[in-house]
Amino acid sequence: MKRNWWKILGVLLVAYSIVGGFLFNAPRLDILNETIRNLHFHVPMWFGMIVMLMISVIYSIRYLAKGEDYLDAYADQFAQVGVFMGVLGILTGMIWANFTWGEPWSNDPKQNGAAIGLLIYFAYFVLRGSLEDPQQKGRISGIYNIFAFSLLIPLLFILPRLTDSLHPGNGGNPGFNAYDLDSQLRIVFYPAVIGWILVGAWMGNLKARMAIIQQHYLNRAIEASAFSSKN
């Protein structure tokens, strides 16, 4: 129980943010109005994505240094969770954009950058699926993972600031803190960010452990089949 406190905390914070996001009072801002509530879902999911992909890169670096298979499994599974959160982030962002910008996809630089970043990570999974040798898969996909994350950061945080963008805090637009990220938003937004990160870490850890167990039994089955064929 003592080791699982952060998992319970993550679930409680996400549940709290969902209830608070829909039911708590929200400031009335021009154009945004009630859609400001999406701040508690869209942005925390992106925070979760960045953290999960960062953890994935750390495991890839550790794999390249040590060559232990379980590290590659953790890199793969945390990347999957990160991309899952990224897809949720894009979908919630499209819903928000449809109400505030008039259409779900307006070729905004940050929207395009996010889509390109996710496509780069989809290619990461295709690459992994095309390689059969475990060591080759771990080394090549590990190097690719590092470059993928290195490209994602400028796509999301640098290029949108250098061009015209509708996103707050990008393209010369002020961020939400310049409007009214007051206590009504903070008491839900910050717990939501922490909650999604903790739940994402739990998902990645659980999926990695399952992948390691599956690979272990698969290796045992291959060894048993090879032994029986010799006899």
QUIJO-V566782 format. One record per residue. RES is the residue in one letter. PSI is psi in degrees with one decimal (none if undefined). OMEGA is omega in degrees with one decimal (999 if undefined). NEAR is the number of other ideal C-beta (glycine too) atoms within 10 Angstrom. Layout:
RES | PSI | OMEGA | NEAR
RES | PSI | OMEGA | NEAR
//
This chain:
M | -39.0 | -178.7 | 5
K | -32.8 | -179.0 | 4
R | -14.0 | -176.1 | 6
N | 6.8 | -175.6 | 9
W | -37.4 | -176.4 | 9
W | -28.5 | 176.5 | 13
K | -45.9 | 178.3 | 16
I | -42.5 | 178.9 | 12
L | -42.0 | -179.9 | 15
G | -46.2 | 179.9 | 20
V | -43.0 | -179.3 | 14
L | -40.1 | -179.8 | 13
L | -40.2 | 177.6 | 22
V | -43.0 | 177.9 | 22
A | -42.5 | 178.4 | 11
Y | -42.1 | -178.4 | 16
S | -32.9 | 177.9 | 24
I | -47.3 | 178.9 | 15
V | -48.4 | -179.3 | 11
G | -36.0 | -179.6 | 20
G | -33.2 | -179.2 | 20
F | -31.3 | -169.0 | 13
L | -26.9 | -177.5 | 10
F | 159.8 | 177.1 | 15
N | 144.8 | 178.1 | 8
A | 145.3 | 179.8 | 22
P | 146.0 | 178.9 | 15
R | 103.1 | -179.2 | 10
L | 149.7 | 178.2 | 13
D | 137.9 | 177.9 | 6
I | -49.4 | -175.6 | 9
L | -48.4 | -178.7 | 20
N | -129.1 | -177.0 | 13
E | -17.2 | -179.2 | 11
T | -12.7 | 177.3 | 17
I | -21.6 | 178.9 | 22
R | -25.7 | 178.8 | 19
N | -15.8 | 175.0 | 18
L | -32.3 | -177.0 | 21
H | -7.6 | -179.6 | 25
F | -52.7 | -175.7 | 23
H | -53.5 | -175.2 | 21
V | -46.2 | 176.9 | 20
P | -33.5 | 177.5 | 29
M | -37.0 | 177.0 | 24
W | -39.1 | 174.8 | 21
F | -45.8 | 178.2 | 17
G | -42.3 | 178.9 | 29
M | -49.1 | -177.8 | 29
I | -45.0 | -178.6 | 20
V | -42.8 | -179.7 | 21
M | -41.9 | 179.7 | 26
L | -31.5 | 175.9 | 25
M | -42.5 | 176.1 | 14
I | -40.7 | 178.2 | 22
S | -43.6 | 179.5 | 28
V | -40.9 | 179.3 | 22
I | -42.5 | 177.9 | 16
Y | -35.5 | 176.8 | 23
S | -42.1 | 177.9 | 27
I | -42.7 | 178.3 | 16
R | -37.3 | 177.7 | 17
Y | -44.8 | 179.8 | 24
L | -28.2 | 179.8 | 17
A | -35.7 | -173.1 | 10
K | -27.5 | 178.4 | 10
G | 20.6 | -179.7 | 13
E | 130.4 | -171.0 | 12
D | -34.6 | -176.7 | 17
Y | -28.9 | 178.3 | 17
L | -38.4 | 177.3 | 21
D | -37.0 | 178.0 | 28
A | -42.3 | 178.5 | 23
Y | -39.9 | 178.3 | 25
A | -44.3 | -178.9 | 30
D | -48.2 | -174.3 | 25
Q | -37.0 | 177.1 | 24
F | -31.7 | 174.4 | 28
A | -39.5 | 178.2 | 26
Q | -44.0 | 178.8 | 20
V | -40.9 | 178.9 | 26
G | -43.5 | 178.9 | 27
V | -37.9 | 176.1 | 21
F | -45.2 | 177.8 | 17
M | -33.8 | 177.1 | 25
G | -40.0 | 177.3 | 24
V | -42.6 | 176.2 | 15
L | -38.3 | 178.2 | 18
G | -40.7 | 178.1 | 23
I | -42.9 | -179.1 | 21
L | -46.0 | 178.0 | 14
T | -32.9 | 176.8 | 19
G | -37.9 | 178.0 | 23
M | -39.2 | 177.0 | 16
I | -43.9 | 179.7 | 15
W | -45.8 | -178.2 | 20
A | -34.0 | -178.7 | 21
N | -33.6 | -179.6 | 14
F | -34.8 | -174.0 | 15
T | -30.3 | -179.0 | 14
W | -8.7 | 176.4 | 16
G | -7.6 | 178.3 | 8
E | 149.5 | -176.7 | 10
P | -28.4 | -179.5 | 15
W | 115.8 | -175.4 | 14
S | 17.3 | -178.2 | 13
N | 32.2 | 173.4 | 9
D | 141.2 | -177.7 | 20
P | -36.8 | -179.5 | 20
K | -36.1 | 174.6 | 22
Q | -47.9 | -179.7 | 21
N | -41.4 | 179.0 | 16
G | -40.5 | 178.3 | 22
A | -42.2 | 179.9 | 22
A | -43.1 | 178.9 | 15
I | -41.7 | 179.3 | 14
G | -42.4 | 178.9 | 23
L | -37.4 | 176.9 | 19
L | -36.9 | 177.0 | 10
I | -39.8 | 179.2 | 17
Y | -31.0 | 172.7 | 23
F | -38.3 | 176.9 | 12
A | -31.3 | 176.5 | 12
Y | -43.7 | 179.6 | 22
F | -36.3 | 176.1 | 14
V | -41.7 | 178.5 | 9
L | -46.1 | 179.4 | 15
R | -40.4 | -178.8 | 18
G | -20.7 | -178.3 | 10
S | -8.8 | -178.0 | 10
L | 132.7 | -177.3 | 14
E | -39.1 | -179.7 | 7
D | 122.9 | -175.4 | 9
P | -41.9 | -178.1 | 13
Q | -42.1 | 177.2 | 12
Q | -42.5 | 178.1 | 10
K | -45.2 | -178.9 | 18
G | -43.4 | -177.1 | 23
R | -50.2 | -175.6 | 17
I | -46.3 | -179.5 | 15
S | -29.5 | 176.7 | 24
G | -44.0 | 177.3 | 23
I | -42.8 | 178.1 | 13
Y | -40.8 | -179.0 | 17
N | -40.2 | 179.1 | 28
I | -45.6 | 180.0 | 16
F | -35.9 | 179.5 | 12
A | -44.8 | 180.0 | 21
F | -34.9 | 178.0 | 22
S | -30.7 | 177.2 | 10
L | -32.2 | -176.4 | 15
L | -38.9 | -176.3 | 24
I | -51.9 | 177.3 | 14
P | -31.4 | 179.3 | 14
L | -34.0 | -176.3 | 19
L | -32.7 | -168.5 | 20
F | -15.3 | -176.4 | 14
I | -57.3 | -176.5 | 11
L | -41.8 | 178.4 | 17
P | -26.0 | 179.0 | 24
R | -17.5 | -177.0 | 16
L | -9.3 | -177.7 | 12
T | 173.3 | 176.9 | 13
D | 127.1 | -178.3 | 11
S | 145.6 | 177.4 | 20
L | -16.0 | -177.3 | 17
H | 139.3 | 173.5 | 17
P | 136.9 | 179.5 | 17
G | 5.3 | -179.6 | 16
N | 152.8 | 176.8 | 22
G | 29.5 | -179.6 | 16
G | -5.7 | 178.1 | 10
N | 139.9 | 177.1 | 14
P | 151.4 | 177.0 | 9
G | 176.1 | -178.8 | 11
F | -28.4 | -179.7 | 18
N | -20.9 | 177.6 | 11
A | -15.4 | 178.3 | 10
Y | -78.6 | -173.5 | 15
D | 59.1 | 172.6 | 14
L | 68.6 | -172.4 | 16
D | -172.2 | -176.4 | 12
S | -28.1 | 178.6 | 8
Q | -34.7 | 178.4 | 15
L | -39.6 | -175.4 | 23
R | -37.7 | -176.0 | 10
I | -13.3 | 175.5 | 13
V | -40.6 | -173.2 | 25
F | -50.2 | -177.1 | 19
Y | -45.0 | 174.3 | 14
P | -34.3 | 179.2 | 19
A | -43.4 | 179.1 | 25
V | -49.1 | -179.8 | 20
I | -42.2 | -178.1 | 18
G | -47.0 | -179.7 | 22
W | -35.3 | 178.0 | 28
I | -44.4 | -180.0 | 22
L | -43.3 | 178.4 | 21
V | -40.0 | 176.7 | 20
G | -41.3 | 177.3 | 25
A | -38.5 | 176.8 | 19
W | -45.8 | 179.3 | 17
M | -45.6 | -179.4 | 21
G | -42.6 | 179.7 | 25
N | -43.5 | -179.6 | 16
L | -44.4 | -180.0 | 13
K | -37.7 | 179.9 | 17
A | -43.0 | 178.7 | 22
R | -39.6 | 177.6 | 14
M | -40.8 | 179.4 | 12
A | -38.7 | 179.1 | 17
I | -42.9 | 179.0 | 15
I | -44.2 | 178.7 | 11
Q | -42.3 | 179.4 | 11
Q | -36.1 | 178.5 | 15
H | -47.8 | -179.3 | 12
Y | -31.7 | 176.0 | 9
L | -42.6 | 178.0 | 10
N | -39.3 | 178.0 | 12
R | -40.7 | 179.7 | 10
A | -39.8 | 178.6 | 10
I | -42.6 | 179.1 | 10
E | -41.2 | 179.6 | 10
A | -39.2 | 179.1 | 10
S | -38.6 | 179.1 | 10
A | -38.5 | 179.5 | 9
F | -43.4 | -178.4 | 9
S | -33.9 | -179.2 | 8
S | -30.1 | 178.8 | 7
K | -29.5 | -178.0 | 6
N | none | 999 | 4
//
